[in-house]
Amino acid sequence: MNTWPGSAYPLGATFDGNGTNFALYSEAAEQVELCLFDESLVETRVPLTEVDAYVWHAYLPQVQPGQRYGYRVTGEYDPKSGKRFNPNKLLLDPYAKATCGEITWGQSMFAYNFGDPESENNADSAADMMYGVVINPFFDWAGDRAPKIPYADSVIYEAHVKGLTELHPAIPENIRGTYNALAHPAITEHLQKLGITAIELMPVHQFVNDSTLQEKGLSNYWGYNTIGFFAPQSTYSSSGDLGQQVQEFKGMVRAMHAAGIEVILDVVYNHTAEGNELGPTISFKGIDNQSYYKLVDATPEYYMDYTGTGNSFNASNPHSLQLIMDSLRYWVTEMHVDGFRFDLAAALAREFYDVDRLSAFFELVQQDPIVSQVKLIAEPWDVGPGGYQVGNFPPQWTEWNGKYRDTVRDFWRGEASTLGEFASRLTGSADLYEHDGRRPVASINFVTAHDGFTLRDLVSYNEKHNQANGENGKDGADDNRSYNCGIEGPTNDPAVLALRGRQQRNFIATLLLSQGVPMVLHGDELGRTQQGNNNTYAQDNELSWVHWDEADQPLIDYTAAVARLRKEHPTFRRWRFFDGRPVVRGEGEPLPDIVWLQPDAAVMAPKDWDSGFGRAIAVFLNGEGIHGRDARGERVTDRNFLILFNAGDDPVDFVLPPDEYSDVWEIVVDTAGASADSAPRDAGNTIPVEAKSLMVLRAHIAAEAEADHSVAASLSAPQPPVVPSAVEPPASQAKGQTKGEVQSRAKGQE
């Protein structure tokens, strides 16, 4: 095998058009071998003898894209000191840009003998491992440009590659469940109809299907079990797994961008698929266990677990940090993605034990010229002590706002004492984000997400129904803050069904018209159900997939209409928080930029917010009070809006506020449907709002009469005076006017 010294940078396998450079970091290794596999999986080992700054490297001029490879690393095997080297275990390159094959679970995948964790197992794992693949990095992006949609204008759609596309009848069967399926017009056009500006994909980094799930006849569906931070999940490729998945993923991104939709990745850098001390040896554990994982100080045989998965990635080690940053830059520069949602992001903030929002990871992101410029979304919690960090991430970051979810659910199910917090969540959660200079867009608002009930199940079940997961119903959250509308699960009761439909519309309208960035869970607009299962992490089947043939078309149209209302009116997507101060107007008394009103139109007093029985409230949004300017420096104004909320069990009569708010109001949204086509209402009128419903009213502007240019109108219109013919001049010509003078006057009349 012809081998050249090569370079220590970049890490991973890098094809340059001629050959391939291989580089692997391991500080404590004694020897590293590159293992190449042909089509018959016959192995050729190449010792890496060049070492620079703990990076082992070589250049192989004959290695081309499609080459399968892995590593064997020799060193001390002493788990009690945190060292787990074993050259009998084939190891996946942490920088592999593609993988092929899947793991076959058995004794060889573990470095100890089953039943004896302190023993050493020397069975060769090569035949049971997945392999890294050398890829062709070149791709025709055809002038692809990132949409770069401002946060305030964004509507995010959380989706699963397979779950969204596997059952879509318009997508060819041979590509369903893949990146190519996402790029199909059936998907992009649906997203465009909904006003979606970004699709947030659940994990597409290469992940591992857990052995414990396989033993139960289940599989890892969600994908929060990462093993390759650079490789797109190979099972989501319809074109092959020898590098084709990379090309297919890039094609999907290109198609989304052409449709004006950004691609955001849900990424898992907080842990890996290798688990705890009893987990398999797949990659990091056998390459440099002490560098890549947080180990217990006094007993480094064990792993710190802030994630509930057995291990925590060591984001305080410079080489582990480098891997994370290299991965992020790669997905932006080479794969053209537009942002990231960081799973259990609080785990990345743990410098030593406590959560530290100014940890090295966040400092690196802040100064990075590439990563700092894309959308950065934190899931602001982990399972460790003090792990709930909503509102505590650096100013550059946005956050999944779990408090928004909980408060909005509580309000619509009729919980007591939620008015004050509901008002805060509706207006962008200033109490969480304003203190450090952030704006309403720091709040990623959501009512449902992959973890928990779907929207339809949220209004259909009071209890989780997770028996299919094989954990005797012990898994999944118990505090769902849901309301089944009177009957648990499926029903034919028309009153219950009507209430459930109204509640779904309430949640959708509240979400899309709140300040901040709305996130919709895939299928919620279709009425998707998981039959009450609130933890479908292992359900890679029709329970989790979107059933397009059962779609609730009116709900789709309703969602699209409310999203369009949001897009057309900047009052619902403000860059700055409300301040409650009067807005200078041309005439009349100034009104604040926001006014909260009781049903009788009286302004809410401080004591009213503490009312434990309040279920109904109105909010006035002043279109003249939008702080900030547009991209061209122009002042932004809008129509005035009034939103009436009734979360109670009985109808409530709301009095429309005085004419200083607006002389006339028109109803643009009524989740009960009763007043959708009614005439505009004058100020001071009383308007009934049905139980468990909301109504959106817009200041009415009488339409100007438009000229009728129809044929019928032209035939019935008065005819102009007839101009005398120039051929037969009128009698006036006898009085001395020439023929030319008459023609001139006729032209003048025309």
N, C-alpha and C positions, 0 to 999 in steps of 0.2 A: 504494500500500500504506500503510494507516494505521499509523503507528509512534509509540509513546510512549517516553519515556526508559527506563522500567523500572528494574530494580535489579541491583546487582552480586552479590547473594546471593539465593537459592542459585545455584550454578553449574549449568549444564545447561539443559534445557528444562522449565519447570515450569508445568503447567496448573492454574489456580486455580478453575476452574468457569466462568470467563467467557472469558479469553484466556490467552496463554502468554508467560511471561518467558523470554528467552534470555540466557545469560551464558557467556562464554568467557575463560579466562585465557591471555594471551600477553604476556610481558614485552618481547620484542624486536620484536614486529610493528609494521609501519607502517600497516597498514590491515586491517580484518576485514570480510568480507561474509557475511551469513547467506543461504544458498541454499535456497529452498523449491521442492519438486517436486510437481506435481499427479499425477493418476492416469496421465497419458500421459507422465510424467517430463519435462514442460516446466518449465524452470527460471526462477524469479524471484529476483533478487538484491536484498537489503536491506542497505545499508551500516550498520554499527554505529558510531555517532559518539560515543556516551557511553562514557567510559573512567574507571574508578575503581580505583586500585591495581592497574593492569595487567589489569583485568577489563573486557572489552568487552561491552556489554549493550543490550537494547531489550525493550520489551513490545509484542506484537502482539495487539490485542484480538480480531481475527477468526480467529486460528489455534486450531484445535480438535484433540482427540485423533485420531490416525491420520495427521497431517501428516508427510510425509517431509521431511527437511532435512539439510543439511551446511554446511560452512564453506569459504571460500577466504581464505587469509591471505597478505598481501603483506609482503615484507621482503627482506633481503639474502640472496642465494644465494651462499654462499661456504663450501663444505664444509670447506676446509682450516682455517677458523676455527670450525667447528662449526655454521654457520648454513645451513639448508636450506629456506628459504622459497620457495614457488613457487605463485602464485595459480591456475595451470592445473590444480592437483591438488585435487580435491574431498576434504575432510577430514572424517572421522567425529568427532563430538563425544565427547571422553573421558567426558563425563557422560551420554551417551545412555542412556536407560532401556529402550530397545528398538531393534532394527535390523530392516530388511527387505532382502531381496535378498541376493545373494552376489557376491563379486568375480569378475570375468572377467579372467583373467591375460593380460597383454600389455604392450607397450611403454608404454602410457599410464600404467600403475600405477607406473612408475619415473621418478625425476627426472633420470636421466642416459640417454644413448643406449647401448644394448647394445654392449659391446665397447670403450666409451670412458668409464670411470667418472668422468673429470674434466669431461665435457661436461654440458650442461644440456638436458633434454628438456622441451618445452613443449606436448606433446600433452595435450588435455583428458581427464581421467580420469572425468568424471561418469557417462558411460554405462556404465562398467565397475565402478563402486563399489557398495558397500552403503550404505544411508542410515540416518541416525538417524530415530526415530519419536517424536512427541509422544504420551505415554500418558495414559490416564485413571487417576489414582492411587487412585480410590475403589473399595473392595471390601467386601463383606459377610463379615466374618470369623466371624459367627455365634457370638460368645462364645469364640473360639479362645483357648486358654491354653497357654503353653509348659509341657511336662512337667517341666522342671528336674530331671532325674534325676541323683542324685549320681554322681560318677565311679566310686566303688567298686561301685555297682550296675549300671554300664553294660556293655553288650556291643555293640560297634560292627560294622557290616556294610558293608564297602567295596563300592560298586556303581556300575555305569555305567547311565545312564538307558536307553539303547537296548539295550545288551548284555543287561541283565537281563530286558527285557520283549518284545523283538522276536519271539521264537519261542514265547511262552507261549500254549498252545492255548485257555485260558479267557478270554483278553483279546480283545475284538473287534479284528479286523484293522485297522480304520481308526484305532485309537488306539495300536497297538503302537509301541514305541520312543519314547514321549512322556511328558510329565509326567502326563497323564491316565492312562496305563498304570500308572505307579507308584502312583497313588491307587486303583487297582482292588483290590477285596477279595482277588483271587487273590494279589496281592503282599503286602498288609498282613497277611493271615491267615497266610501262609507265614512272614513275619518274626516274628509273634507266637508261632507254634509253636516257632520256634528260640530264643525268649527274647531277640530282638534289641531293644535299647532305643534305638538310634540308627543311621540309615542315613547313611553318609558318601558323598556323591555325587562322583564324578570330575567334572572341570571342567564347569560349566554357565554360566560367564561366556561371553559371545559370543566365539567363537574363529574363526580363519581356516583354511581348508583350503589347505595349502601347495601352491604351484605345482609344486615339485619332485616331490611325491607324485602330483599329478594327471598329470604327464607319464609316470609309471610305471604309471598305471592304478590307483593307490591313493588313499587319502584319510586325513586326520587323524582317527583314531578316538578317541584318548584325550582330545584337546582341550586339551593344554598349550601353546596357541598363542594366548593371549588378546589381544583388541583392545578389548573393552568391559567395563569393570569393574562396570557397573551393569545391564547388559542380560542377561537369561536367553537362552541359546542358542536361536535361532529355529527351528532344524531339529528341536528336541525338542518342538515345539508341534503339536498336532493340530487346532487351531482357528484358526490364522492367524498372520501375522507383523506385523500393524499395531497391535500392543499387546495382542493376544489372548494372546500367550505369557506376558505378565506375569500376567494373570488366571488362566491355567491353572496357572502355577507356584504361585501363592498357594493355589489350590484343592488342589493336591497336598500342600502343607505342612499345610493345614487337615485333610486326611484322615489324614496321618501322625500328627498330634497327637491326633486323635480315637482313633487306635489305640494311643496311648501311646508313640509313637516320635518321637524327635527327628530333626531334619534338620541335618546338618553338611555344609558345602560345602568341597570341595578347591579352594583359590583360588591363582591364579598372579599375584602382584604383583611377582615378581622380574624379569620380562622381558615383552616384548610380541611380537606377530607381525611387527613391522617389520624384524627381523633387523639385520644389520650395515650397513656403508656401501654394500653392494651390494643391500640389501633394498628393498622397495617403500616408497612414501610413502602411508600410509593415514590417519594421525591425528597422533600425538605428534610425529613427525619433522618434519612440516610446520607444526605449531602453535608449538612452542618446543623444538627439539631439545636445546638446551643445558640447559634446565631439567629435562626429563623423563628424560634418559639420562646414565649415567656415561660420560664421554668420556676418552680418554687425554690426560693433562695436556699433554705436549709436542707431541702430534699429535692435536688434537681432531677431526680428520677420521675417526678410528677410535674404536670403542666398546670399553669394558671388557666382558669377557665372563666372568662368574663362573658362568654357567648352561649353557654349551654350546649356546646358541641364537643367538648373534650379538650380543646386547646385554644390558645389565643396567639395570634401572630405578633412577633416582637417588633412593633413599629418604632421602638427606641434604638434598635441596632442600625448603624448607618448603611449596612449592605441590604438589610431588609427594607429599609426606607428607600434605598435606591431602586430596588425591584418594584416597589409600589409606584414610585414616580415614573420610572421607565415604562411601566405598563400603561399608566394614564396617558403619558405623552404619545405612546405608540397608537393607542386607540383614537386619539385626536388627529395626529398627523398622518398616519397610514390608513386608518379605517374610517376617518372623517366623521366620527360621532360628535355629538354636540353637547354632551354633558354626562354627569354621573349622579346616581343616587347611591349613597354609601350605606350599606347594611350595617346595623349596629355600630354606627359611627363613634359612639362614646368609647368603644373599646380601643379605637385608634388614638384616642386622646389620653390614654392611661400611660403616663411617663413611667411611673413605678407602681403605684397602687391607686392613688386617687385620680379622678378624672381631671385633666388639666387642659383647658381649651386652648392654651398657648403652647401645646406640646410641639415637638420637632416636626411632626407630620404637617400640622397646620401652618407652621412657619415656612416650610418648604413649598407648600401649595401657594401661599401668599406671594412669594417672590418668583414663582415659576412663570415665565412669560407666555407659556402655552396653556398649562392647566388652569391658571388663574383666570383665563379669559372665557372659559366655558361654564355652563350651568353646573353648580355644585350644590347638591341636595343631601342633607344629613338625615338619616333615621336617628334621632337624637337620644338614643338610649341603648343600654346593653343590660345583661342580667346581673352584673356585679354590683357591689355596694355603691350607692350614690349614682347609679347609672342612668337615672331619668334626668336628662339635661335639656329639655325643651326650653328654648329661649336663651341658651347659654353658649351657642356656637359663635365663632368669629363673625364680624360684620359682613364679610364677603360671601357667607354661606346663607342658603335658605334651608328650611327645616320642614319635615313632615310634622304638622301640628296636631299631635294627638289630643290636645286639649280642645281643639276645634271639633274633632270627631265626637268626643265624649259629650261636649256641651250641646251640640246640635241634636244629637240623638236624644239626650235628656229632655231638651225643650219639646221636641215633637212627640215624645211619648208622655208628656205631661208631668214631668217631675217638678217638685216644688223648688222655689228659690233659684231659678235659673235665669231670670230676666236680665240681671246685670251682667252676668258672664256671657250670656247669649249676645247681648249688644256689643260686648267687647270682641267676641269672635267674628261677628258679622262685619265689623268695621276694621278688621285687619290685625287684631290682637296687639294693640299698642303696648299693653301692659307687659308683653313678652319681648318685644323687639325694638321699641322706640328708645330705650335707655342707652343703647350703644350705637345709636345713629342709623340703625336699619330702618327700612320702610315697610309698608304693608306687604310687598312682594316677598319678604323674608318668610312669610307664612304660606306653606304649601297646604292648602285646605283640602280635606277629604272626609267623606262620611264612611266610605268602605274602601278596603284594599284587599289584596290577595289573602292576607292573614285575617280571617274572620268571615262573617256572613256576607253574602252578596246583598245588594240593595233589596231585592225581592224577598230574600230570606229574612232580612232585618225587620220587615213588616209582616212576616208570616210565622215566625218562631220565637218563643220565649226562652227555649232551652236548646242547647247544641245537640245534634244527633250524629255522633262520630263513630258509631259502631263499626263502620266499614274500615276504620283505620287499624283495627286489631289491637287496641290498647284499652278495651273495656270502657270506652268513653272517658278515660282519664285525661286525654290530651285535649288541647284547645282551650281557649279562654272561657271562663264561667261568667264573667261580667261583660255581657254583650250589650247591655243598655238597649235591648230590642223590645218591640211590642207587637204581638201577633194579631192584633185587632180583634181579639175575642175568641179565636179558634186556633189551636196549634196545628200548623201544617196545611196541607191541601184541603180545600173546601169548595162547595158549590153554592154557599150562602151568598146571595147577591149583595146584601148589605155589607158583609165582611169584605168581599172582593172590591166593592166600590171604595171602601175606606182604605184598603191596601193600595189601590191605584192612586188615590188622592195622596196618601203618605209618600209614595214614591215620587210623585210630582212635587210635593213639598220639599223633599230632600234635594232633588235636582235643582229646583229654582233657588233654594237657599244657598246651595253650593256655588252655582254659577253666578249669582248676583252678590256674593260676599266680596269684600275687599281682600286682596291677596291673589294667589294663584290656585285655581281649582284643579283638582285631579279626579278624574272619573275612572272607575274600575271597569275593565273591559266586560262587556255584556250587560252592565247595569241598565244601559239604555234599551236593551232588548227584553228586559224582564228575566234575566238568567237566574236559575236556581241551582243550588247544590244540595237540595233536599234537606236543608238544615245542618249540613256538615260545615263547621266553621274552621276546619284545619285540614284542607285537602292536599297537604304537602306530599302525600304518597299516592294520590289518586290520579294516575296518568290514564284516565279513561273517560267515558262519557259523562260521569258525574261532574267532572271539572271542565270539560270542553264546552265551548259555546255552541248551542243548538240554534243555528241560524234559521232552520225550518220552523221553529217555534217562536220566532221573534214577535214581540209586541210592537207592531208597526206604528200605532198611534203614539206609543211612548217614545219611539225613535224620533218621530216628527216633532213631538213636544220638546224633547231634549235639544234638537237642532234649532227650534224656534227660540228657546230661551238663550242658547249660546249665541244666536244671531243678535238678539237684543243686547247681550253683553258686548258683543263686538261693535255694534253700531253706536253705543252710548258710553263715552269715556267716564261717566259718573260712576260706573260699576267697576272700573279698573284704574283707580287713582294711584299715582306714584307716591303721594304723601298722605300722612294720617290726617283725619279730621281734627280741627282744633277747637270747634265750637264757637269761634268768634264771628261777629256779624260781618257780612259781606257787603261792601259798598255797592249800592245800586244807583241807577240814574234817578229814580224817583221813589217816594214812599219810604217806609221804615225798613232799615236793613234787616235781613234774616241771617242767622248763623248758617254755616255750611252744612250742618246737620241738626235736626231737631227731633227728639223722641217725644211721642204723643200718646196720651191715653186714648181709649176708644171714644171718649166724648170730646176729643180734640184738645183737651187741656194739656199743657206742657208737663212732662214728667217731672215731679219734684223728687229731691233726694230720698224722702221717706218711701216713695212709691217703688224704688228699686229693691227695697228690702221686703216687699210684700211676698209672703210665702205662697200666696194663692194666685199670683198674677199669671195668666196664660195668654193674654191678648195685649198687643202693643203695636204701635205704628211708628214708622220712621220716615222723616222727610229728608230727601237728599237734594241739596241746592245745586243746580247746574251751573250757577254763577260762582260757586265756591270751590272750584277745582284748582287746587294749588299746583303751581308748576307750569311749564310751557312745553310745547311740542318740539319736534326735532328741528323746526325752522325758527324757533324762538317765539312763536305766536302763542298768545293766551288761549287756553282751552276752555270752552264753555259747552254747556249741554242744556237740555230741557230739564225741568224739575221733575222729580219722581217721588212717589209716596208708596210705601210698601206696608200692607196691613197683614199682621200675623195673628192667627187665632189657633192656638194649640189646645184649646179646651174641648170639652165634649159636647158643647152646645153652641148654636149660632150666636154671634155677637154683632150688634149694630154699631158700626163705626160712623162717627160724624166727620165729614170732610172738613179740613181746617179752613179758616177765613180766606177771603180772596187775595190777601197779601201773599199767600203761598201759591195760589193759582186761581183764576176765576172759574176755570172749567177743567175737569179731569176726565181722561179717557182710560178705560180699563184695557190693559194690554196682556195681563196674565191673570187667570183665575183658576187655581188648581181644582176647585170644585166644579168648574165648567158652567155654572148657572148664569153668570153675567158676561160671558165671553163676547157676545155680540150685542151688548146693550148700548144704548146711546150715551154720550158723554154726560157727566154729572156736574152740577154746579157746586161751587163752594158752599159749605153749610148743610148740604143735603146729607141724609142718612143712607148708608149703604150696608146691607147685611153681608156678613162674611160667614160662610158655613163652618161648622165644627171641623177642626183639624184641616184647615186650609189657609192659603195665603192669597193675597191679591196685590198685583202691581199696577199702579196708576201713573200715567204720564200727563204732564201739563198739556192741555189740549190747545192746538193751534188750528183755527178754522182754515180749511183748504180754500185757496182762491179758485174762483170759477175758471175753468180752462176753456179756451176757444174750441168750438166743435168744428173739426175739419172734415167731417164725413160727407159723402156724396149726398145723402138725404138733406143734410143741413144746407149744402150749397144750392140745392134745387129749391128749397123753401125760403131762402134768404131774399130780401128785397132786391130787385134788379136796379142797377145804376141807370141814370138817364141815357137815352139813346143819342149818340153823337151823330149829327147830320153827315150824310155821305159827301165825300169830296167830289164824287162824280156828278151828283146833282146838288149844286150849292143851294142853300136856302134863299129865301126872298131877300135876305139882307144883302146878298151879293148885288142885287139890282140897285142897291143904294151906294154902290161904288166899291164894295169889298171884292178883292180878287180871290180867285180860287186858292191861291197859295196862302192867303191870310186865314181862310177858314180851316185849312189843314193844320196851320200852325196853332190855332186856338184849340182844335180838336186834340192835338198832341198835348197841349197844356192841360186840358181837362183830364186826359189819361194820367 
